[in-house]
Amino acid sequence: MTPFMTRVAELVGTPQQDPGQLAQGPTTVPRTRISERVATGTGADRHVALRSLAEQYVCEANAVLGSEREQLGLVDETLPSELAFTVTFGDAGARCSTTFADGRAVGRLVGTFDEGDDERELDGPDALPDLLVRLIETAPMQATRTAQPS
């Protein structure tokens, strides 16, 4: 298992045990920075790298969560002047976007954990695991799926 998978496993426990930290509420805060305007190519590269890494981490987390628990979701959006993806877990979600205008790109993070009025973006790819853990912590009621009739 990767270090991220181990972290998720420690957070949610196993299906047979209580979900540990989930009962305590969210404690993880992803590192962010005030959004900055960068060259279009730089912004596009950052977004694509972050999106690719998000897919890897979502797959790793879902492997740990297994079929008995809610799964992380990953949805892409492509708009005329924006690239975006949203990661969800239960009712919690975070949208990472990059908008393009006048030869510049601006990243932005919007989520159920937002605080403050400043436009913010993740402080690089190393902040992504904390973002995903925060989503899992934020939606504890969705951690275990209810039994479905066969």
Secondary structure by P-SEA (a helix, b strand, c coil): ccaaaaaaaaaccccccccccccccccccccccccccccaaaaaaaaaaaaaaaaaaaaaaaaaacccbbbbbbbbbbcccccbbbbbcccccccccccccccbbbbbbbccccccccccccccccaaaaaaaaaaaacccccccccccc
